[in-house]
Structures are given as structure tokens and as C-alpha cells.
Amino acid sequence: MESIAKTRNLRVAPTRIELVIDQIRGKDVQAALNVLEFSRKRVAKAIKETLKSAIANAENNHGLDVDTLYVSRVHVDQGPMLKRFLPRARGRASRILKRTSHLTVAVQERE
């Protein structure tokens, strides 16, 4: 049985999250937590919290053994963009898109 945790509206671009989640996909949860603990990326902390939530959901809601869990699915979707303007020369303005992300982490028992 699969247990899922989601974090919505993270103020990090999806491409930055992809760099970290590619490293934990398919790994045991303890190995994935170690990778996230020692990652130098700022977003690793948010991914680690979401993974811990998925592990807690598996343990409490489905009664799964934590030692046999692995990261079965992890993906990021684009969230709503915040639009900001940057003043430029000669009275012009450029648009800046502050991207947000929706993160989904699923853990499952290894058989």
C-alpha cells in the first residue's frame, strides 16, 4: 500500500526541486533522508519534511513497517506564479515570474 504526502505552494522553482528529487527516487527512506540531510540545496529541507510526513502517514494510517519503506514516487508540479515588475530604463518595466511548486512524495513497502 502506498502512502502519500504533499506540500503545496513551495516558493521554489520546480526545476530546482527536480535536481534534488532525482537523487532520492527509488531509494530506501533512510538512505533518502541521509541524502537530504547532507544536501547543500536550500530546498532539501522542505523535501525532507515532506518525506518524513509520508513515512509518518505510512506508519500511523496504514500500519506499515518503517524499515521496509522506499520512495516509490516523487514528483513536482508547477504551482501558481507570482508576477512582479522590475523598473527598467526609459520608463519601461520587465516582468519577473516568481515560480512556486507542488511537491508529492509517495512511499511504499518493498516486497
Biopython code that builds the backbone (N, CA, C, O; Angstrom):
import numpy as np
from Bio.PDB.StructureBuilder import StructureBuilder

atoms = [
    (1, "MET", "N", (0.838, -1.180, 0.000)),
    (1, "MET", "CA", (0.000, 0.000, 0.000)),
    (1, "MET", "C", (0.882, 1.241, 0.000)),
    (1, "MET", "O", (1.909, 1.298, 0.677)),
    (2, "GLU", "N", (0.464, 2.216, -0.762)),
    (2, "GLU", "CA", (1.243, 3.437, -0.929)),
    (2, "GLU", "C", (0.727, 4.530, 0.009)),
    (2, "GLU", "O", (-0.480, 4.700, 0.184)),
    (3, "SER", "N", (1.653, 5.254, 0.597)),
    (3, "SER", "CA", (1.312, 6.366, 1.474)),
    (3, "SER", "C", (1.876, 7.646, 0.873)),
    (3, "SER", "O", (3.030, 7.685, 0.445)),
    (4, "ILE", "N", (1.052, 8.699, 0.844)),
    (4, "ILE", "CA", (1.398, 9.920, 0.118)),
    (4, "ILE", "C", (1.417, 11.113, 1.067)),
    (4, "ILE", "O", (0.627, 11.189, 2.008)),
    (5, "ALA", "N", (2.332, 12.039, 0.803)),
    (5, "ALA", "CA", (2.354, 13.338, 1.479)),
    (5, "ALA", "C", (2.579, 14.406, 0.420)),
    (5, "ALA", "O", (3.360, 14.214, -0.512)),
    (6, "LYS", "N", (1.890, 15.531, 0.571)),
    (6, "LYS", "CA", (2.003, 16.620, -0.395)),
    (6, "LYS", "C", (2.349, 17.915, 0.320)),
    (6, "LYS", "O", (1.895, 18.175, 1.435)),
    (7, "THR", "N", (3.157, 18.715, -0.343)),
    (7, "THR", "CA", (3.430, 20.078, 0.100)),
    (7, "THR", "C", (3.089, 20.985, -1.063)),
    (7, "THR", "O", (3.600, 20.812, -2.169)),
    (8, "ARG", "N", (2.231, 21.946, -0.812)),
    (8, "ARG", "CA", (1.775, 22.817, -1.889)),
    (8, "ARG", "C", (2.334, 24.223, -1.710)),
    (8, "ARG", "O", (2.651, 24.653, -0.601)),
    (9, "ASN", "N", (2.442, 24.922, -2.829)),
    (9, "ASN", "CA", (2.850, 26.333, -2.868)),
    (9, "ASN", "C", (4.227, 26.585, -2.247)),
    (9, "ASN", "O", (4.421, 27.573, -1.539)),
    (10, "LEU", "N", (5.175, 25.690, -2.513)),
    (10, "LEU", "CA", (6.558, 25.935, -2.095)),
    (10, "LEU", "C", (7.113, 27.081, -2.919)),
    (10, "LEU", "O", (6.918, 27.109, -4.134)),
    (11, "ARG", "N", (7.788, 28.015, -2.302)),
    (11, "ARG", "CA", (8.309, 29.188, -3.018)),
    (11, "ARG", "C", (9.684, 28.886, -3.612)),
    (11, "ARG", "O", (10.649, 29.619, -3.397)),
    (12, "VAL", "N", (9.746, 27.790, -4.363)),
    (12, "VAL", "CA", (10.958, 27.370, -5.056)),
    (12, "VAL", "C", (10.540, 26.925, -6.448)),
    (12, "VAL", "O", (9.488, 26.306, -6.612)),
    (13, "ALA", "N", (11.348, 27.231, -7.444)),
    (13, "ALA", "CA", (11.034, 26.845, -8.816)),
    (13, "ALA", "C", (11.092, 25.321, -8.967)),
    (13, "ALA", "O", (11.934, 24.673, -8.346)),
    (14, "PRO", "N", (10.203, 24.746, -9.786)),
    (14, "PRO", "CA", (10.187, 23.289, -9.972)),
    (14, "PRO", "C", (11.511, 22.722, -10.491)),
    (14, "PRO", "O", (11.880, 21.602, -10.137)),
    (15, "THR", "N", (12.224, 23.476, -11.318)),
    (15, "THR", "CA", (13.486, 22.960, -11.851)),
    (15, "THR", "C", (14.528, 22.779, -10.748)),
    (15, "THR", "O", (15.365, 21.880, -10.828)),
    (16, "ARG", "N", (14.480, 23.624, -9.725)),
    (16, "ARG", "CA", (15.420, 23.477, -8.609)),
    (16, "ARG", "C", (15.075, 22.266, -7.754)),
    (16, "ARG", "O", (15.964, 21.606, -7.216)),
    (17, "ILE", "N", (13.786, 21.974, -7.630)),
    (17, "ILE", "CA", (13.373, 20.802, -6.858)),
    (17, "ILE", "C", (13.742, 19.523, -7.598)),
    (17, "ILE", "O", (14.136, 18.537, -6.974)),
    (18, "GLU", "N", (13.619, 19.530, -8.921)),
    (18, "GLU", "CA", (13.948, 18.352, -9.731)),
    (18, "GLU", "C", (15.370, 17.875, -9.477)),
    (18, "GLU", "O", (15.623, 16.670, -9.446)),
    (19, "LEU", "N", (16.301, 18.807, -9.295)),
    (19, "LEU", "CA", (17.699, 18.436, -9.072)),
    (19, "LEU", "C", (17.859, 17.557, -7.837)),
    (19, "LEU", "O", (18.709, 16.667, -7.817)),
    (20, "VAL", "N", (17.052, 17.797, -6.811)),
    (20, "VAL", "CA", (17.187, 17.049, -5.562)),
    (20, "VAL", "C", (16.351, 15.779, -5.584)),
    (20, "VAL", "O", (16.813, 14.739, -5.115)),
    (21, "ILE", "N", (15.129, 15.834, -6.116)),
    (21, "ILE", "CA", (14.273, 14.642, -6.055)),
    (21, "ILE", "C", (14.770, 13.526, -6.972)),
    (21, "ILE", "O", (14.448, 12.359, -6.752)),
    (22, "ASP", "N", (15.549, 13.870, -7.994)),
    (22, "ASP", "CA", (16.129, 12.827, -8.839)),
    (22, "ASP", "C", (17.120, 11.972, -8.055)),
    (22, "ASP", "O", (17.361, 10.821, -8.417)),
    (23, "GLN", "N", (17.693, 12.515, -6.994)),
    (23, "GLN", "CA", (18.672, 11.782, -6.191)),
    (23, "GLN", "C", (18.029, 10.808, -5.212)),
    (23, "GLN", "O", (18.689, 9.870, -4.766)),
    (24, "ILE", "N", (16.742, 11.007, -4.860)),
    (24, "ILE", "CA", (16.126, 10.146, -3.841)),
    (24, "ILE", "C", (15.101, 9.177, -4.415)),
    (24, "ILE", "O", (14.646, 8.281, -3.705)),
    (25, "ARG", "N", (14.733, 9.331, -5.664)),
    (25, "ARG", "CA", (13.705, 8.478, -6.263)),
    (25, "ARG", "C", (14.159, 7.018, -6.267)),
    (25, "ARG", "O", (15.233, 6.699, -6.778)),
    (26, "GLY", "N", (13.327, 6.121, -5.689)),
    (26, "GLY", "CA", (13.616, 4.691, -5.680)),
    (26, "GLY", "C", (14.493, 4.216, -4.534)),
    (26, "GLY", "O", (14.736, 3.015, -4.424)),
    (27, "LYS", "N", (14.973, 5.095, -3.684)),
    (27, "LYS", "CA", (15.855, 4.704, -2.579)),
    (27, "LYS", "C", (15.048, 4.335, -1.341)),
    (27, "LYS", "O", (13.885, 4.714, -1.204)),
    (28, "ASP", "N", (15.688, 3.584, -0.436)),
    (28, "ASP", "CA", (15.097, 3.329, 0.871)),
    (28, "ASP", "C", (14.950, 4.656, 1.604)),
    (28, "ASP", "O", (15.704, 5.597, 1.355)),
    (29, "VAL", "N", (13.968, 4.729, 2.515)),
    (29, "VAL", "CA", (13.692, 6.016, 3.149)),
    (29, "VAL", "C", (14.863, 6.500, 4.002)),
    (29, "VAL", "O", (15.114, 7.703, 4.069)),
    (30, "GLN", "N", (15.583, 5.586, 4.654)),
    (30, "GLN", "CA", (16.729, 6.019, 5.462)),
    (30, "GLN", "C", (17.841, 6.579, 4.581)),
    (30, "GLN", "O", (18.465, 7.582, 4.928)),
    (31, "ALA", "N", (18.087, 5.937, 3.449)),
    (31, "ALA", "CA", (19.105, 6.436, 2.515)),
    (31, "ALA", "C", (18.680, 7.780, 1.941)),
    (31, "ALA", "O", (19.506, 8.677, 1.770)),
    (32, "ALA", "N", (17.394, 7.921, 1.643)),
    (32, "ALA", "CA", (16.887, 9.188, 1.101)),
    (32, "ALA", "C", (17.004, 10.305, 2.136)),
    (32, "ALA", "O", (17.365, 11.432, 1.794)),
    (33, "LEU", "N", (16.699, 9.999, 3.402)),
    (33, "LEU", "CA", (16.836, 11.005, 4.457)),
    (33, "LEU", "C", (18.296, 11.428, 4.632)),
    (33, "LEU", "O", (18.578, 12.599, 4.890)),
    (34, "ASN", "N", (19.221, 10.476, 4.492)),
    (34, "ASN", "CA", (20.645, 10.820, 4.582)),
    (34, "ASN", "C", (21.069, 11.725, 3.434)),
    (34, "ASN", "O", (21.813, 12.684, 3.641)),
    (35, "VAL", "N", (20.603, 11.428, 2.233)),
    (35, "VAL", "CA", (20.933, 12.270, 1.077)),
    (35, "VAL", "C", (20.421, 13.689, 1.302)),
    (35, "VAL", "O", (21.128, 14.659, 1.027)),
    (36, "LEU", "N", (19.195, 13.809, 1.801)),
    (36, "LEU", "CA", (18.607, 15.129, 2.017)),
    (36, "LEU", "C", (19.276, 15.867, 3.177)),
    (36, "LEU", "O", (19.402, 17.092, 3.151)),
    (37, "GLU", "N", (19.700, 15.123, 4.185)),
    (37, "GLU", "CA", (20.344, 15.741, 5.348)),
    (37, "GLU", "C", (21.640, 16.451, 4.958)),
    (37, "GLU", "O", (21.946, 17.529, 5.469)),
    (38, "PHE", "N", (22.390, 15.842, 4.059)),
    (38, "PHE", "CA", (23.700, 16.386, 3.712)),
    (38, "PHE", "C", (23.712, 17.107, 2.372)),
    (38, "PHE", "O", (24.778, 17.455, 1.863)),
    (39, "SER", "N", (22.550, 17.330, 1.803)),
    (39, "SER", "CA", (22.474, 18.097, 0.561)),
    (39, "SER", "C", (22.686, 19.574, 0.864)),
    (39, "SER", "O", (22.258, 20.070, 1.906)),
    (40, "ARG", "N", (23.345, 20.268, -0.045)),
    (40, "ARG", "CA", (23.624, 21.688, 0.163)),
    (40, "ARG", "C", (22.540, 22.572, -0.442)),
    (40, "ARG", "O", (22.614, 23.796, -0.340)),
    (41, "LYS", "N", (21.543, 21.972, -1.066)),
    (41, "LYS", "CA", (20.470, 22.744, -1.684)),
    (41, "LYS", "C", (19.479, 23.212, -0.614)),
    (41, "LYS", "O", (19.181, 22.486, 0.334)),
    (42, "ARG", "N", (18.980, 24.422, -0.782)),
    (42, "ARG", "CA", (18.049, 25.007, 0.184)),
    (42, "ARG", "C", (16.729, 24.239, 0.240)),
    (42, "ARG", "O", (16.116, 24.137, 1.303)),
    (43, "VAL", "N", (16.293, 23.704, -0.889)),
    (43, "VAL", "CA", (15.002, 23.038, -0.966)),
    (43, "VAL", "C", (15.031, 21.655, -0.311)),
    (43, "VAL", "O", (13.970, 21.078, -0.075)),
    (44, "ALA", "N", (16.202, 21.110, -0.014)),
    (44, "ALA", "CA", (16.305, 19.772, 0.570)),
    (44, "ALA", "C", (15.582, 19.689, 1.914)),
    (44, "ALA", "O", (15.051, 18.636, 2.268)),
    (45, "LYS", "N", (15.559, 20.785, 2.657)),
    (45, "LYS", "CA", (14.876, 20.789, 3.957)),
    (45, "LYS", "C", (13.371, 20.573, 3.782)),
    (45, "LYS", "O", (12.774, 19.796, 4.527)),
    (46, "ALA", "N", (12.755, 21.240, 2.818)),
    (46, "ALA", "CA", (11.316, 21.084, 2.577)),
    (46, "ALA", "C", (10.996, 19.678, 2.071)),
    (46, "ALA", "O", (9.975, 19.101, 2.447)),
    (47, "ILE", "N", (11.853, 19.129, 1.229)),
    (47, "ILE", "CA", (11.634, 17.774, 0.718)),
    (47, "ILE", "C", (11.758, 16.769, 1.857)),
    (47, "ILE", "O", (10.999, 15.802, 1.921)),
    (48, "LYS", "N", (12.711, 16.998, 2.752)),
    (48, "LYS", "CA", (12.900, 16.103, 3.897)),
    (48, "LYS", "C", (11.676, 16.107, 4.806)),
    (48, "LYS", "O", (11.256, 15.052, 5.281)),
    (49, "GLU", "N", (11.105, 17.273, 5.052)),
    (49, "GLU", "CA", (9.903, 17.358, 5.890)),
    (49, "GLU", "C", (8.725, 16.625, 5.237)),
    (49, "GLU", "O", (7.954, 15.954, 5.922)),
    (50, "THR", "N", (8.589, 16.753, 3.930)),
    (50, "THR", "CA", (7.512, 16.061, 3.222)),
    (50, "THR", "C", (7.721, 14.552, 3.269)),
    (50, "THR", "O", (6.764, 13.799, 3.447)),
    (51, "LEU", "N", (8.963, 14.107, 3.111)),
    (51, "LEU", "CA", (9.268, 12.674, 3.189)),
    (51, "LEU", "C", (8.980, 12.135, 4.586)),
    (51, "LEU", "O", (8.436, 11.039, 4.723)),
    (52, "LYS", "N", (9.336, 12.886, 5.620)),
    (52, "LYS", "CA", (9.033, 12.461, 6.994)),
    (52, "LYS", "C", (7.531, 12.344, 7.215)),
    (52, "LYS", "O", (7.070, 11.440, 7.912)),
    (53, "SER", "N", (6.769, 13.255, 6.623)),
    (53, "SER", "CA", (5.312, 13.202, 6.734)),
    (53, "SER", "C", (4.758, 11.958, 6.046)),
    (53, "SER", "O", (3.839, 11.322, 6.562)),
    (54, "ALA", "N", (5.309, 11.606, 4.886)),
    (54, "ALA", "CA", (4.861, 10.401, 4.179)),
    (54, "ALA", "C", (5.193, 9.146, 4.986)),
    (54, "ALA", "O", (4.406, 8.200, 5.015)),
    (55, "ILE", "N", (6.350, 9.138, 5.637)),
    (55, "ILE", "CA", (6.732, 7.998, 6.480)),
    (55, "ILE", "C", (5.781, 7.880, 7.668)),
    (55, "ILE", "O", (5.349, 6.780, 8.011)),
    (56, "ALA", "N", (5.452, 9.012, 8.299)),
    (56, "ALA", "CA", (4.521, 9.001, 9.436)),
    (56, "ALA", "C", (3.130, 8.556, 8.996)),
    (56, "ALA", "O", (2.451, 7.834, 9.726)),
    (57, "ASN", "N", (2.701, 8.983, 7.805)),
    (57, "ASN", "CA", (1.404, 8.544, 7.285)),
    (57, "ASN", "C", (1.391, 7.036, 7.073)),
    (57, "ASN", "O", (0.400, 6.376, 7.384)),
    (58, "ALA", "N", (2.477, 6.487, 6.550)),
    (58, "ALA", "CA", (2.552, 5.044, 6.314)),
    (58, "ALA", "C", (2.497, 4.275, 7.625)),
    (58, "ALA", "O", (1.846, 3.235, 7.723)),
    (59, "GLU", "N", (3.187, 4.797, 8.626)),
    (59, "GLU", "CA", (3.249, 4.106, 9.914)),
    (59, "GLU", "C", (1.924, 4.194, 10.666)),
    (59, "GLU", "O", (1.448, 3.189, 11.194)),
    (60, "ASN", "N", (1.323, 5.382, 10.721)),
    (60, "ASN", "CA", (0.123, 5.581, 11.534)),
    (60, "ASN", "C", (-1.165, 5.195, 10.818)),
    (60, "ASN", "O", (-2.041, 4.573, 11.419)),
    (61, "ASN", "N", (-1.292, 5.552, 9.555)),
    (61, "ASN", "CA", (-2.554, 5.318, 8.851)),
    (61, "ASN", "C", (-2.660, 3.913, 8.271)),
    (61, "ASN", "O", (-3.753, 3.349, 8.215)),
    (62, "HIS", "N", (-1.526, 3.338, 7.837)),
    (62, "HIS", "CA", (-1.573, 2.045, 7.159)),
    (62, "HIS", "C", (-0.865, 0.938, 7.930)),
    (62, "HIS", "O", (-0.924, -0.222, 7.524)),
    (63, "GLY", "N", (-0.201, 1.267, 9.028)),
    (63, "GLY", "CA", (0.468, 0.261, 9.845)),
    (63, "GLY", "C", (1.648, -0.404, 9.160)),
    (63, "GLY", "O", (1.925, -1.573, 9.427)),
    (64, "LEU", "N", (2.352, 0.304, 8.286)),
    (64, "LEU", "CA", (3.482, -0.276, 7.565)),
    (64, "LEU", "C", (4.749, -0.197, 8.408)),
    (64, "LEU", "O", (4.882, 0.667, 9.275)),
    (65, "ASP", "N", (5.681, -1.114, 8.140)),
    (65, "ASP", "CA", (6.961, -1.140, 8.846)),
    (65, "ASP", "C", (7.902, -0.124, 8.211)),
    (65, "ASP", "O", (8.121, -0.146, 7.000)),
    (66, "VAL", "N", (8.455, 0.762, 9.024)),
    (66, "VAL", "CA", (9.295, 1.854, 8.524)),
    (66, "VAL", "C", (10.577, 1.326, 7.884)),
    (66, "VAL", "O", (11.091, 1.931, 6.943)),
    (67, "ASP", "N", (11.099, 0.201, 8.386)),
    (67, "ASP", "CA", (12.372, -0.319, 7.881)),
    (67, "ASP", "C", (12.269, -0.872, 6.463)),
    (67, "ASP", "O", (13.286, -1.004, 5.782)),
    (68, "THR", "N", (11.059, -1.198, 6.006)),
    (68, "THR", "CA", (10.910, -1.774, 4.662)),
    (68, "THR", "C", (10.395, -0.762, 3.641)),
    (68, "THR", "O", (10.095, -1.134, 2.507)),
    (69, "LEU", "N", (10.289, 0.500, 4.020)),
    (69, "LEU", "CA", (9.743, 1.509, 3.109)),
    (69, "LEU", "C", (10.804, 2.023, 2.144)),
    (69, "LEU", "O", (11.988, 2.093, 2.472)),
    (70, "TYR", "N", (10.346, 2.380, 0.942)),
    (70, "TYR", "CA", (11.206, 3.053, -0.029)),
    (70, "TYR", "C", (10.398, 4.136, -0.726)),
    (70, "TYR", "O", (9.168, 4.123, -0.685)),
    (71, "VAL", "N", (11.084, 5.067, -1.362)),
    (71, "VAL", "CA", (10.430, 6.177, -2.057)),
    (71, "VAL", "C", (9.953, 5.652, -3.407)),
    (71, "VAL", "O", (10.745, 5.509, -4.339)),
    (72, "SER", "N", (8.663, 5.366, -3.509)),
    (72, "SER", "CA", (8.141, 4.779, -4.745)),
    (72, "SER", "C", (7.864, 5.831, -5.809)),
    (72, "SER", "O", (8.092, 5.588, -6.994)),
    (73, "ARG", "N", (7.379, 6.985, -5.401)),
    (73, "ARG", "CA", (7.066, 8.060, -6.353)),
    (73, "ARG", "C", (7.421, 9.383, -5.718)),
    (73, "ARG", "O", (7.143, 9.607, -4.540)),
    (74, "VAL", "N", (8.027, 10.250, -6.480)),
    (74, "VAL", "CA", (8.244, 11.627, -6.035)),
    (74, "VAL", "C", (8.236, 12.489, -7.285)),
    (74, "VAL", "O", (9.001, 12.258, -8.222)),
    (75, "HIS", "N", (7.364, 13.482, -7.287)),
    (75, "HIS", "CA", (7.316, 14.380, -8.445)),
    (75, "HIS", "C", (6.922, 15.784, -8.007)),
    (75, "HIS", "O", (6.385, 15.999, -6.920)),
    (76, "VAL", "N", (7.206, 16.719, -8.885)),
    (76, "VAL", "CA", (6.927, 18.125, -8.612)),
    (76, "VAL", "C", (6.082, 18.670, -9.754)),
    (76, "VAL", "O", (6.327, 18.378, -10.924)),
    (77, "ASP", "N", (5.087, 19.465, -9.391)),
    (77, "ASP", "CA", (4.236, 20.141, -10.366)),
    (77, "ASP", "C", (4.385, 21.640, -10.172)),
    (77, "ASP", "O", (4.744, 22.117, -9.095)),
    (78, "GLN", "N", (4.103, 22.360, -11.230)),
    (78, "GLN", "CA", (4.201, 23.815, -11.154)),
    (78, "GLN", "C", (2.983, 24.379, -10.435)),
    (78, "GLN", "O", (1.848, 23.999, -10.721)),
    (79, "GLY", "N", (3.232, 25.287, -9.502)),
    (79, "GLY", "CA", (2.162, 25.958, -8.782)),
    (79, "GLY", "C", (1.874, 27.310, -9.406)),
    (79, "GLY", "O", (2.378, 27.611, -10.487)),
    (80, "PRO", "N", (1.076, 28.122, -8.745)),
    (80, "PRO", "CA", (0.785, 29.455, -9.275)),
    (80, "PRO", "C", (2.026, 30.340, -9.244)),
    (80, "PRO", "O", (2.867, 30.223, -8.352)),
    (81, "MET", "N", (2.125, 31.221, -10.225)),
    (81, "MET", "CA", (3.279, 32.112, -10.306)),
    (81, "MET", "C", (2.925, 33.481, -9.747)),
    (81, "MET", "O", (1.842, 34.007, -10.004)),
    (82, "LEU", "N", (3.841, 34.050, -8.984)),
    (82, "LEU", "CA", (3.692, 35.418, -8.512)),
    (82, "LEU", "C", (4.324, 36.323, -9.556)),
    (82, "LEU", "O", (5.460, 36.096, -9.972)),
    (83, "LYS", "N", (3.601, 37.337, -9.975)),
    (83, "LYS", "CA", (4.104, 38.227, -11.017)),
    (83, "LYS", "C", (4.552, 39.535, -10.386)),
    (83, "LYS", "O", (3.791, 40.196, -9.679)),
    (84, "ARG", "N", (5.792, 39.895, -10.652)),
    (84, "ARG", "CA", (6.373, 41.121, -10.133)),
    (84, "ARG", "C", (6.949, 41.922, -11.290)),
    (84, "ARG", "O", (7.260, 41.367, -12.344)),
    (85, "PHE", "N", (7.089, 43.219, -11.094)),
    (85, "PHE", "CA", (7.636, 44.073, -12.143)),
    (85, "PHE", "C", (8.939, 44.695, -11.675)),
    (85, "PHE", "O", (9.072, 45.100, -10.521)),
    (86, "LEU", "N", (9.892, 44.763, -12.585)),
    (86, "LEU", "CA", (11.191, 45.358, -12.333)),
    (86, "LEU", "C", (11.314, 46.615, -13.181)),
    (86, "LEU", "O", (11.294, 46.528, -14.409)),
    (87, "PRO", "N", (11.439, 47.778, -12.558)),
    (87, "PRO", "CA", (11.579, 49.011, -13.341)),
    (87, "PRO", "C", (12.859, 48.979, -14.175)),
    (87, "PRO", "O", (13.914, 48.548, -13.710)),
    (88, "ARG", "N", (12.740, 49.446, -15.415)),
    (88, "ARG", "CA", (13.887, 49.481, -16.322)),
    (88, "ARG", "C", (14.097, 50.907, -16.823)),
    (88, "ARG", "O", (13.399, 51.833, -16.410)),
    (89, "ALA", "N", (15.037, 51.064, -17.689)),
    (89, "ALA", "CA", (15.369, 52.386, -18.216)),
    (89, "ALA", "C", (14.248, 52.928, -19.101)),
    (89, "ALA", "O", (13.477, 52.163, -19.680)),
    (90, "ARG", "N", (14.169, 54.238, -19.198)),
    (90, "ARG", "CA", (13.243, 54.956, -20.072)),
    (90, "ARG", "C", (11.776, 54.658, -19.758)),
    (90, "ARG", "O", (10.940, 54.632, -20.661)),
    (91, "GLY", "N", (11.467, 54.436, -18.490)),
    (91, "GLY", "CA", (10.080, 54.263, -18.090)),
    (91, "GLY", "C", (9.484, 52.909, -18.402)),
    (91, "GLY", "O", (8.275, 52.720, -18.262)),
    (92, "ARG", "N", (10.290, 51.982, -18.813)),
    (92, "ARG", "CA", (9.776, 50.647, -19.121)),
    (92, "ARG", "C", (9.793, 49.778, -17.868)),
    (92, "ARG", "O", (10.305, 50.175, -16.822)),
    (93, "ALA", "N", (9.219, 48.584, -18.000)),
    (93, "ALA", "CA", (9.235, 47.629, -16.897)),
    (93, "ALA", "C", (9.325, 46.225, -17.475)),
    (93, "ALA", "O", (8.783, 45.947, -18.544)),
    (94, "SER", "N", (10.013, 45.346, -16.761)),
    (94, "SER", "CA", (10.109, 43.944, -17.148)),
    (94, "SER", "C", (9.363, 43.110, -16.121)),
    (94, "SER", "O", (9.341, 43.431, -14.933)),
    (95, "ARG", "N", (8.759, 42.046, -16.595)),
    (95, "ARG", "CA", (8.021, 41.172, -15.692)),
    (95, "ARG", "C", (8.951, 40.102, -15.136)),
    (95, "ARG", "O", (9.751, 39.517, -15.866)),
    (96, "ILE", "N", (8.835, 39.854, -13.840)),
    (96, "ILE", "CA", (9.573, 38.782, -13.177)),
    (96, "ILE", "C", (8.542, 37.778, -12.676)),
    (96, "ILE", "O", (7.570, 38.155, -12.020)),
    (97, "LEU", "N", (8.753, 36.496, -12.985)),
    (97, "LEU", "CA", (7.856, 35.441, -12.536)),
    (97, "LEU", "C", (8.503, 34.707, -11.370)),
    (97, "LEU", "O", (9.542, 34.067, -11.529)),
    (98, "LYS", "N", (7.891, 34.801, -10.209)),
    (98, "LYS", "CA", (8.356, 34.066, -9.041)),
    (98, "LYS", "C", (7.578, 32.751, -9.029)),
    (98, "LYS", "O", (6.382, 32.727, -8.740)),
    (99, "ARG", "N", (8.265, 31.676, -9.342)),
    (99, "ARG", "CA", (7.597, 30.387, -9.519)),
    (99, "ARG", "C", (7.400, 29.664, -8.188)),
    (99, "ARG", "O", (8.222, 29.774, -7.278)),
    (100, "THR", "N", (6.292, 28.921, -8.092)),
    (100, "THR", "CA", (6.021, 28.088, -6.923)),
    (100, "THR", "C", (5.820, 26.652, -7.395)),
    (100, "THR", "O", (5.658, 26.394, -8.587)),
    (101, "SER", "N", (5.832, 25.716, -6.435)),
    (101, "SER", "CA", (5.794, 24.299, -6.773)),
    (101, "SER", "C", (4.864, 23.542, -5.843)),
    (101, "SER", "O", (4.631, 23.943, -4.702)),
    (102, "HIS", "N", (4.340, 22.439, -6.355)),
    (102, "HIS", "CA", (3.597, 21.470, -5.559)),
    (102, "HIS", "C", (4.418, 20.177, -5.556)),
    (102, "HIS", "O", (4.708, 19.622, -6.617)),
    (103, "LEU", "N", (4.788, 19.700, -4.372)),
    (103, "LEU", "CA", (5.638, 18.518, -4.236)),
    (103, "LEU", "C", (4.814, 17.344, -3.721)),
    (103, "LEU", "O", (4.046, 17.496, -2.771)),
    (104, "THR", "N", (4.967, 16.176, -4.340)),
    (104, "THR", "CA", (4.280, 14.963, -3.917)),
    (104, "THR", "C", (5.312, 13.866, -3.684)),
    (104, "THR", "O", (6.129, 13.577, -4.558)),
    (105, "VAL", "N", (5.270, 13.255, -2.499)),
    (105, "VAL", "CA", (6.175, 12.153, -2.159)),
    (105, "VAL", "C", (5.324, 10.959, -1.749)),
    (105, "VAL", "O", (4.429, 11.087, -0.913)),
    (106, "ALA", "N", (5.604, 9.792, -2.338)),
    (106, "ALA", "CA", (4.884, 8.567, -2.003)),
    (106, "ALA", "C", (5.890, 7.506, -1.575)),
    (106, "ALA", "O", (6.918, 7.313, -2.224)),
    (107, "VAL", "N", (5.584, 6.820, -0.476)),
    (107, "VAL", "CA", (6.430, 5.720, -0.005)),
    (107, "VAL", "C", (5.604, 4.441, -0.011)),
    (107, "VAL", "O", (4.380, 4.461, 0.119)),
    (108, "GLN", "N", (6.314, 3.329, -0.165)),
    (108, "GLN", "CA", (5.654, 2.037, -0.287)),
    (108, "GLN", "C", (6.551, 0.979, 0.339)),
    (108, "GLN", "O", (7.766, 1.156, 0.423)),
    (109, "GLU", "N", (5.941, -0.137, 0.783)),
    (109, "GLU", "CA", (6.735, -1.234, 1.335)),
    (109, "GLU", "C", (7.397, -2.007, 0.210)),
    (109, "GLU", "O", (6.770, -2.308, -0.807)),
    (110, "ARG", "N", (8.680, -2.329, 0.403)),
    (110, "ARG", "CA", (9.406, -3.128, -0.582)),
    (110, "ARG", "C", (9.035, -4.594, -0.371)),
    (110, "ARG", "O", (8.999, -5.087, 0.756)),
    (111, "GLU", "N", (8.765, -5.269, -1.471)),
    (111, "GLU", "CA", (8.323, -6.673, -1.352)),
    (111, "GLU", "C", (9.390, -7.637, -1.778)),
    (111, "GLU", "O", (9.178, -8.849, -1.739)),
]
sb = StructureBuilder()
sb.init_structure("model")
sb.init_model(0)
sb.init_chain("A")
sb.init_seg("    ")
for serial, (resi, resn, name, xyz) in enumerate(atoms, 1):
    if name == "N":
        sb.init_residue(resn, " ", resi, " ")
    sb.init_atom(name, np.array(xyz, "f"), 0.0, 1.0, " ", f" {name:<3s}", serial, name[0])
structure = sb.get_structure()
